[in-house]
Every structure is written in structure tokens, then in C-alpha cells.
Amino acid sequence: TGFGSDEVYRIQASAGGIFAGTNVDRAARVRRRYRRGFDEATGKRILDCIEIVTTHRVLDGIAGMEFPTSTCKSRLRLTQL
């Protein structure tokens, strides 16, 4: 009854400190799941979304997707105006 997406992004940032001038690669995996429904109070259509973003280390061009370095979970609710 729902739908979603699963995306992987490459993030390239410059390192600081004694590693200045070099780049650090990371991977971010964004998973979104949507569910349609109706608002109980107004009866208008709503779209609930759960978004989970995990970041991963990249070593030698390969992202270690099984061991995330951080995770952030967000809940979104979109309604009609």
C-alpha cells in the first residue's frame, strides 16, 4: 500500500588539519517510504513519509555499506492546502 525509494549519494569533502589538501570520500544512503492516507480531522489527503539517512566510510573507492558511521531518521507529513 506504499511506495518508496532507495538512493546512494557520493559526498566529497576536503580534509582539515594535518591532512589539508586531501579529499575525504563518504557515501550517504537515503531510504524513503511513503504511505497515502486521509487526515482524521479535516478529511484531506495526506502523505506520510519516513526518511532514513545513513553515512558510510569509503576506503579505496568501495563504500562499506554494512557498517554505517551515522544514522538520522526523519518523519514527514505532507498535506493538501
N, C-alpha and C positions, 0 to 999 in steps of 0.2 A: 504493500500500500504506500510505499515511499520510494524515493529516488535519491541519488547522491553522486558524489564524485570522489576520486582519489588521485591527487596530483603530487608530483615531486618537483621542487624548485632547487636550483643551484644558487648558492649565495657566496659571493667572493668579496672578502674584506681585507684591508691591509692590516698587518700585524703591527703592534706597537712595541715599545721598549727596546730591548736589545735585538729584536727581530724586525726592526723598522726596515721598510723597503721590500719586504716579502709579503706574499698574499696567503691568506688562510681560506681554504675552501670548506664549506659546510653544505649540508643538504637539509631542506625543510620539506616534510611530508604533510600535506593538508588534506584531511578527510572531512567531507561534509555529508550529512544525511538530512534530508528534508522530509517533512510529513505535512500533508494538507489537512485542513480541518475548518471548523467554524467556531467563532468566538461565542462563548456561552451567554455573555451579557448582551451583545449587540446583534448577534446572528450573522455578522460579516465574515467573509472568508479570511483565514489566517494561514500562514506558512511557518511552521516551526522548523528550526534548524539547529543541529548540534555540530559544532566545528571543533576538530581536534588537530592541533598543530604540534608536531614533534620535530626537533632538530637532531641532526646526526653528524658525527665526525666523518671527514673524508680523508683517507690515507691512501696515497699512491693512486689517486683517481677513482677509488672504489669507496662507496658510502657503506658504512656498517649499519644497515637498516634494522638489524635485530637488537641493537643497543642504543636507544635514544639518549641524548645528553640532556634534553629538557622537553617538557610536555605542557601544553596550555589547552584548556578546554573552555569553549565559549558556547553560550546558548543564545540564539537569536529568535525573535518573533516578528514576522512581517505581517502587517495588516493593511486592509484597504482603507483609503481615506473616504 
